[in-house]
């Protein structure tokens, strides 16, 4: 009887804020009435210094202690496009609350990194020089939303968002030839966006451990092509084992490359692939392969001059580009711990910002395709 009692205690479900777990927490499940995943896609218009349009993709975990109250956490990736400035992006984490059920009002706090756009203007007589670009900076703000459920799993929302970019303007200096006048750099620190989004709510019970788990990790390495330099990155991946010898792996990541001359470039990406377990659950060595796609900063060359030659400009600027390619890796698996070695191969295309002028001043900027290649090693933990 004692053995039966102990066995029963070890397998009885234990209630949690997200669902329940059994015994040693290795087997955990969510319950749809307590927590669900929300994936949203939307479009927006942004204002503040200049007007732009764009889109965003977000994923959040929504907890519902009561029918009329919920709180959530997650992340968002947004992209904007405007004349002169080209493409810019924001990568933000968010946490917030909601009041209501079929119709709800939400308030989210947001923080992360994004591109701060700026404009430099110089002139001499009738000649002018206008330069547009952006720099990565820390951003924080808030978002207010009104959502209406238009289906059992679909919600339509309208929202407004304010973001402030924290900037050290001393990091940016403008030097012009003698006789040219320069106005103070115009920074677009304050940005307001209004938009519309459509979200899909995944109301299913889900196993969140064992063969269907999340893994977080950090890695380092070296980039040989594209932006050359040392890499520091982190990623959040989901592994869904679909058979005895493998399963799908997908998620998000971000990294920075520290190159020469103190130049640092930022990158974000999504990935999907397949993990092979040659000896099933007992595999110490695992293999992975798949594809990655994302956004990053890449160099372009700019040249401009007047016909008389009294002003000439040549510079290497870093602007937003798209990147993609394939990866292949080997993992050494020890319980909830992994040591990962990964090779990445692909390419990029960088979008150009612009500079313009009047009178006898003209110039051009280069943008286009390039190859990427890197090798990294890191550590990941299953939770």
C-alpha positions in Angstrom: 0.0 0.0 0.0 2.9 2.4 0.8 4.4 1.7 -2.7 1.1 2.4 -4.4 0.7 5.6 -2.4 4.2 6.8 -3.4 3.7 6.0 -7.0 0.3 7.8 -7.1 1.8 10.9 -5.5 4.6 11.0 -8.1 2.2 10.9 -11.0 -0.6 13.2 -9.8 -0.8 16.5 -11.7 0.3 19.6 -9.8 -1.5 22.8 -10.7 0.5 25.8 -11.9 -0.2 29.3 -13.3 0.1 27.9 -16.8 -1.4 24.4 -16.4 0.1 21.5 -14.5 3.2 19.3 -14.2 3.9 15.8 -12.9 6.3 14.9 -10.1 9.8 16.2 -10.9 8.6 18.9 -13.3 10.1 17.1 -16.3 6.7 16.6 -17.8 4.8 19.9 -18.0 1.6 20.9 -19.9 -0.2 24.1 -20.5 -4.0 24.5 -20.3 -5.8 26.6 -22.9 -8.0 28.4 -20.3 -4.8 29.5 -18.4 -2.3 30.4 -21.1 -2.1 30.5 -24.9 0.2 31.8 -27.6 -0.8 34.8 -29.8 0.9 35.5 -33.1 0.0 38.8 -34.8 0.9 40.6 -38.1 0.1 44.2 -38.9 0.8 47.4 -40.7 1.4 50.9 -39.5 2.2 54.5 -40.3 4.9 56.3 -38.3 5.5 60.0 -37.6 8.1 62.1 -35.9 10.8 63.9 -37.9 9.5 62.2 -41.1 6.7 60.0 -42.3 7.2 56.3 -43.0 5.1 53.1 -43.4 5.9 49.6 -42.3 4.8 46.2 -40.9 5.5 44.2 -37.8 5.3 40.6 -36.5 4.9 39.7 -32.9 4.5 36.6 -30.7 3.4 36.7 -27.1 2.4 34.4 -24.3 -0.9 35.4 -22.8 -1.9 34.4 -19.2 -5.6 34.6 -18.2 -6.1 34.4 -14.4 -9.7 35.6 -14.9 -12.0 36.0 -17.9 -11.8 39.8 -17.8 -8.0 40.2 -17.0 -4.9 38.9 -18.7 -1.2 39.7 -18.8 1.3 38.9 -21.5 5.0 38.9 -22.4 6.7 38.4 -25.7 8.5 40.2 -28.5 8.0 42.2 -31.7 10.0 42.8 -34.9 9.1 45.8 -37.0 10.3 47.3 -40.3 9.7 50.8 -41.7 10.5 52.3 -45.1 10.8 56.0 -46.1 12.3 58.0 -48.9 15.9 58.9 -48.3 16.2 56.9 -45.1 15.5 53.5 -46.7 14.6 50.6 -44.5 14.9 50.7 -40.7 13.9 48.2 -38.0 13.1 47.8 -34.4 13.4 44.7 -32.2 11.5 45.0 -28.9 10.5 43.0 -25.9 7.1 43.7 -24.3 5.1 43.1 -21.2 1.6 44.3 -20.5 -1.9 43.8 -19.2 -5.4 43.5 -20.8 -8.9 44.3 -19.4 -11.9 42.7 -21.0 -12.6 39.5 -22.9 -14.5 39.7 -26.3 -13.5 43.4 -26.4 -10.4 44.3 -24.5 -8.1 47.3 -23.9 -4.4 46.6 -23.6 -1.4 48.5 -22.3 2.2 47.3 -23.0 5.6 48.6 -21.9 8.2 48.0 -24.6 12.0 48.1 -24.7 14.8 47.0 -27.0 16.9 48.2 -29.9 16.2 49.9 -33.1 17.5 52.3 -35.7 17.5 56.0 -34.9 17.3 58.0 -38.2 19.1 61.3 -38.6 19.5 64.1 -41.3 22.6 66.3 -41.8 22.3 69.5 -43.9 25.1 71.7 -45.2 25.3 74.5 -47.7 27.6 77.0 -49.4 26.1 79.7 -51.5 23.5 77.9 -53.7 25.1 74.5 -53.2 23.6 72.1 -50.6 24.4 68.7 -49.2 21.7 66.6 -47.4 22.7 63.3 -45.8 20.3 60.7 -44.4 21.1 57.6 -42.4 20.4 55.8 -39.1 22.2 54.3 -36.1 21.3 51.5 -33.7 20.2 52.8 -30.3 18.3 51.6 -27.2 14.6 52.3 -27.4 11.7 52.3 -24.9 8.1 53.2 -25.0 4.5 52.2 -24.5 1.6 50.9 -26.7 -2.2 51.3 -26.1 -4.5 48.9 -28.0 -8.2 48.1 -28.5 -8.9 44.6 -29.6 -12.1 42.9 -30.8 -12.5 39.1 -31.2 -13.9 38.5 -34.7 -13.7 34.7 -34.4 -13.0 32.0 -31.8 -9.2 32.3 -32.5 -8.9 35.6 -34.4 -8.6 39.1 -32.9 -8.6 42.5 -34.8 -6.8 45.3 -33.0 -6.1 49.0 -33.6 -3.2 50.5 -31.6 -1.0 53.5 -31.0 2.7 53.3 -30.0 5.2 55.8 -28.8 9.0 55.0 -28.8 11.9 57.1 -27.6 15.4 56.5 -28.8 18.2 57.2 -26.3 21.0 58.8 -28.1 24.6 60.0 -27.5 24.9 62.6 -30.2 28.6 63.0 -29.5 29.1 59.7 -31.3 28.2 61.4 -34.6 30.3 64.2 -36.0 30.1 66.0 -39.3 33.1 67.6 -40.9 32.8 69.8 -44.0 35.3 71.7 -46.1 36.1 75.3 -45.4 33.4 77.7 -46.4 30.6 75.2 -45.9 28.0 75.8 -43.2 26.5 72.9 -41.2 23.2 72.9 -39.3 22.8 70.8 -36.2 22.0 67.1 -36.9 18.2 66.5 -36.9 17.5 63.3 -34.9 14.2 61.5 -35.0 14.3 60.5 -31.3 10.5 60.6 -30.8 8.4 58.4 -33.0 4.7 57.8 -32.9 3.0 54.9 -34.8 -0.6 54.0 -35.4 -1.6 50.7 -36.9 -3.9 47.8 -37.4 -3.1 44.1 -36.7 -4.7 40.7 -37.0 -3.7 38.0 -34.5 -4.3 34.3 -34.3 -4.7 32.7 -30.9 -3.4 29.2 -30.4 -5.9 27.7 -27.8 -4.4 24.2 -27.3 -3.0 22.2 -24.5 0.8 21.9 -25.2 3.6 19.9 -23.7 6.4 22.3 -22.8 9.1 19.9 -21.8 10.9 16.8 -22.9 10.2 16.2 -26.6 8.5 19.6 -27.1 10.7 22.2 -25.3 12.2 25.6 -25.6 16.0 26.1 -25.6 17.9 29.3 -24.9 21.6 29.8 -25.5 24.5 32.1 -26.3 27.3 31.7 -28.8 30.4 33.3 -30.2 32.6 32.8 -33.3 34.0 34.6 -36.3 32.5 36.0 -39.5 34.8 35.5 -42.5 32.6 37.0 -45.2 30.1 39.9 -45.2 30.9 41.9 -42.1 34.2 40.4 -40.9 34.9 40.2 -37.2 34.1 38.4 -33.9 30.5 37.4 -33.2 28.5 37.6 -30.0 24.9 36.3 -30.2 22.0 34.7 -28.4 19.0 32.6 -29.6 15.7 31.2 -28.5 14.7 27.9 -30.2 11.8 25.5 -30.0 12.4 21.7 -30.6 9.5 19.6 -31.6 10.4 15.9 -31.7 8.3 14.2 -34.4 9.8 10.8 -34.3 12.3 8.5 -32.6 15.3 9.9 -34.6 14.5 13.6 -35.1 12.3 16.6 -35.1 11.8 20.2 -36.3 13.7 23.1 -34.7 12.8 26.8 -35.2 13.1 30.1 -33.4 14.7 33.6 -33.3 18.2 34.9 -32.7 20.3 38.1 -32.6 24.0 38.8 -32.9 26.6 41.5 -33.2 29.8 41.5 -35.2 32.8 43.4 -33.7 34.9 44.4 -36.7 38.0 46.5 -37.2 38.2 50.3 -36.4 35.6 49.8 -33.5 32.8 49.2 -36.0 29.9 47.1 -34.6 27.0 45.8 -36.7 23.7 44.4 -35.4 21.7 41.5 -36.9 18.4 39.7 -36.2 17.1 36.5 -37.8 14.6 33.7 -37.7 15.5 30.1 -38.5 13.8 26.7 -39.2 15.5 23.4 -39.6 15.7 19.7 -38.6 17.6 18.0 -35.8 18.7 14.4 -36.3 19.1 12.1 -33.2 21.1 9.1 -34.6 20.5 7.0 -31.5 17.2 8.4 -30.5 16.7 9.9 -27.0 20.1 8.5 -25.9 22.0 10.4 -28.6 25.0 12.3 -27.2 25.8 13.7 -30.7 23.1 15.4 -32.7 23.1 17.0 -36.1 21.2 20.0 -37.4 20.6 21.7 -40.7 18.2 24.3 -42.1 17.7 27.9 -43.3 18.0 31.4 -41.7 16.7 34.8 -42.8 16.8 38.2 -41.2 18.0 41.8 -41.1 21.4 43.3 -40.5 23.7 46.3 -41.1 26.0 46.2 -44.1 28.4 48.7 -45.6 27.9 50.8 -48.7 30.2 53.3 -50.3 29.1 56.9 -50.9 30.8 59.5 -53.2 29.8 63.1 -54.0 31.4 66.2 -55.4 30.8 69.6 -56.9 31.7 70.3 -60.6 34.2 72.9 -59.5 35.8 70.4 -57.1 35.6 72.7 -54.0 33.7 69.9 -52.2 34.3 66.2 -52.4 32.9 63.5 -50.1 33.7 59.8 -49.8 32.4 57.7 -46.9 31.5 54.1 -45.9 28.0 54.0 -44.3 26.2 51.1 -42.7 22.6 50.6 -43.7 19.9 48.0 -43.2 19.9 44.9 -45.4 18.3 41.5 -45.7 20.3 38.4 -45.1 19.7 34.7 -45.6 21.3 31.4 -46.1 21.8 27.9 -44.8 23.3 26.4 -41.6 24.6 23.1 -40.6 25.8 22.1 -37.1 26.7 19.4 -34.6 25.5 19.4 -31.0 26.9 17.5 -28.0 23.9 16.7 -25.8 24.1 16.1 -22.0 20.6 16.1 -20.4 19.3 19.6 -20.5 22.6 21.0 -21.7 24.1 21.3 -25.2 27.4 22.4 -26.7 26.7 23.6 -30.3 29.1 24.1 -33.2 27.5 25.7 -36.3 28.6 26.8 -39.8 26.6 29.5 -41.6 26.7 30.2 -45.4 24.6 32.7 -47.4 24.4 36.2 -48.7 22.9 39.7 -48.1 21.5 42.7 -50.0 21.7 46.1 -48.3 19.3 48.9 -49.0 20.6 52.4 -49.7 19.9 55.5 -47.8 20.5 58.7 -49.7 22.2 62.0 -49.9 21.1 64.8 -52.2 22.2 68.3 -53.3 21.5 71.4 -55.4 23.4 73.5 -57.9 26.5 71.8 -59.3 26.7 69.1 -56.5 25.9 65.5 -57.2 26.8 62.0 -55.9 25.9 58.4 -55.8 25.8 55.5 -53.3 26.4 51.8 -53.8 24.3 49.0 -52.5 23.9 45.4 -53.6 24.6 41.7 -53.0 27.4 40.2 -51.0 28.3 36.8 -49.5 28.3 35.8 -45.8 30.1 33.0 -44.0 30.7 32.3 -40.3 31.6 29.6 -37.8 30.3 29.7 -34.2 30.3 27.7 -31.0 27.9 28.1 -28.1 25.9 26.7 -25.2 22.2 26.0 -24.9 19.9 25.1 -22.0 16.5 23.4 -22.3 13.7 24.7 -20.1 
